[in-house]
Amino acid sequence: MWYVIDARDGQDVLQRRLEARPRHLERLNALRDAGRLLLAGPCPAIDAEDPGPAGFSGSLIVAEFESLEAARDWAKADPYVEAGVYASVDVRPFRKVLP
C-alpha cells in the first residue's frame, strides 16, 4: 500500500538539512530503485523554485510499504529526523487515483 510521509521542518534548520541531504537521498534512491517511490520532494518556504536562504518548510514523500508501521519505522529512521531537521512527521495511508 502507498503511504504519505508529510514532514515539517523546524526553525533555522537549513544548514542541518543540507548536511544530511546526501544520506536522505540515498534512502529515497533505494526506494526508487525498488520501484516503491511514487514521488518525493521538499516544500520551499517561499513561493520560489529555489528558496535560497529562506529554506524549506518540509518534505513530502509518497512510497509503498508493507504496512503503516513499516512506513512509520522508515520515516523515523530518516537522516533528517536524526539531524533534527524535522519538527514533526505525519504518516498516513494513501490511495492513488490519478493519473
C-alpha positions as a printed Julia matrix, in Angstrom:
99×3 Matrix{Float64}:
  0.0    0.0     0.0
  1.05   3.6    -0.59
  1.75   5.94    2.34
  2.2    9.71    2.56
  5.04  10.94    4.73
  4.39  14.62    5.44
  7.31  16.09    7.36
  7.56  19.66    8.66
 10.88  21.41    9.2
 11.77  23.11   12.45
 13.08  26.66   12.65
 16.52  27.59   11.29
 17.41  24.06   10.12
 18.61  24.77    6.57
 22.27  24.01    7.35
 21.36  20.73    9.06
 19.14  19.85    6.1
 21.97  20.46    3.63
 24.41  18.37    5.68
 22.01  15.39    5.98
 20.75  15.59    2.38
 23.12  13.04    0.78
 22.09  10.33    3.29
 18.41  11.32    2.93
 18.64  10.98   -0.87
 20.37   7.59   -0.6
 17.32   6.18    1.17
 14.93   7.73   -1.36
 17.0    6.38   -4.25
 16.82   2.9    -2.7
 13.01   3.15   -2.63
 13.02   4.39   -6.23
 15.31   1.59   -7.36
 12.99  -0.95   -5.71
 10.0    0.55   -7.6
  8.41   1.74   -4.34
  8.66   5.54   -4.69
  5.78   7.46   -6.26
  7.13  10.96   -5.54
  9.34  12.86   -3.14
 10.5   16.41   -2.72
 10.89  19.42   -0.47
  8.4   22.23    0.04
 10.07  25.63   -0.39
  9.4   28.03    2.48
  8.58  30.76   -0.04
  6.9   30.79   -3.45
 10.07  30.07   -5.42
 11.65  27.08   -7.12
 14.92  27.87   -5.31
 14.1   29.45   -1.94
 17.74  30.3    -1.19
 18.33  31.19    2.47
 14.58  31.0     3.2
 14.99  27.23    3.01
 12.16  24.74    3.16
  9.04  24.22    5.23
  9.21  20.43    4.98
  9.09  17.43    2.67
  6.51  15.18    1.08
  7.15  11.54    0.24
  4.69   9.02   -1.21
  6.07   5.5    -1.12
  4.97   1.89   -0.9
  5.42  -0.07    2.33
  4.03  -3.36    3.6
  2.2   -1.65    6.49
  1.61   1.64    8.27
  4.02   0.5    10.98
  6.73  -0.18    8.38
  6.19   3.27    6.84
  6.41   4.92   10.26
  9.57   2.98   11.12
 11.15   4.02    7.81
 10.22   7.67    8.42
 11.61   7.62   11.98
 14.99   6.44   10.65
 15.31   9.28    8.14
 18.58  11.23    8.38
 16.58  14.45    8.56
 14.94  13.15   11.75
 18.33  12.17   13.17
 19.75  15.61   12.29
 16.86  17.45   13.93
 15.58  18.93   10.66
 12.01  17.73   11.03
  9.92  19.11   13.88
  7.08  16.71   13.06
  6.37  13.78   10.77
  2.89  12.52    9.88
  2.5    9.17    8.12
 -0.85   8.05    6.73
 -2.23   5.68    4.08
 -2.67   7.0     0.56
 -4.74   5.7    -2.33
 -3.57   6.83   -5.76
 -6.45   7.58   -8.11
 -5.0    9.89  -10.81
 -3.18   9.95  -13.11
